[in-house]
Amino acid sequence: MARKVIVQLNREGVGQLLRCPEMKAVIEGQAQAMANNLGEGYGARTWYSSKDRRVTAFVGTMTDKAFQKNLEENTVLKAVGGKND
């Protein structure tokens, strides 16, 4: 029989982690890597959210051609690991 494991997160510590410059660099790198894998016409932006100062990233289309391709093939959704069956 498996034993029950209880994990209690340090909410303040996790919040600090999500706001630190090192985490911004990690998230920025991941977002840029996804955009680069998608090819020409896609890009990434990273910023601190205004509400809680946590790092947020966006990967999306930057040109009309990429926008149309994304509409037809869901390229961004697939690149970030989403499903579309």
N, C-alpha and C positions, 0 to 999 in steps of 0.2 A: 504494500500500500504506500502510495506517495505521501510525503509529508507536505503539509500546507506551509508555504513560504509567504511571509508578509513583508512587503517593501514599503518603507515610508520615505518619501522624497523630502529633501530639505528645500522647501518652496523658495525661500529667499536665495539660497545658493544657485538653484536652477535659474531663477530670474537674473541673477548677476551674470551667470554664464551666457545667457541669451542676449545680454546687452554689451558684452565685452568686445573690444576691437578684434581679438583673435577669432571669435566666432563669426564676426562679420566677414573676415578674410576667408574662412572656410566656406561659408554660405555663398559668398561672392564667387569663389572658385568653382563650386558645384554648379551654380546657375550658368556661369560663363561656359563651362565644359558642355552642358546640355545644349546651349545655344550654338556652340561651335559644331557639335555633332549634327545638329539640324541642317547646317549649311548656310549658304548665302540668303540674306533676307530675314534672318532671325537674330534676336539680341537678348541681352539680359540687363536688368537694373537691380540695384540693391540699395536699401535705405533703412533708416531707423523709423519705426512707426511713431507717430506723434502722441499716441495715447500712452504707451508704456515703454517707449524707447527700445523695443526689441527689434532685432534685425529681420527684415522682410526682403524677399527676392521675387522678381518677376521674370519669366521667360516667355517671350512672345514674338509675334511677327513685327517686322519693321518696314516691309515693303508690300505693295499691293499683290505682287506675284506670290510671295510667301503667304499672305493672308488667304488668297484663293486656294493655294495648295493645302493649307491648314483646314479650310472649310471642307474640302473634298476628302482629305485623308486623315484628319485629326493628328497631324504630325506632332504638335506640341504636347497633346495629351499622352501620346505614346512615349515621347521622349522623357517625360517626367514620371513614367511608370503607371499611368492611369489606364483604365480599361474602357473599351468601347466595343462591345460585342454586337 
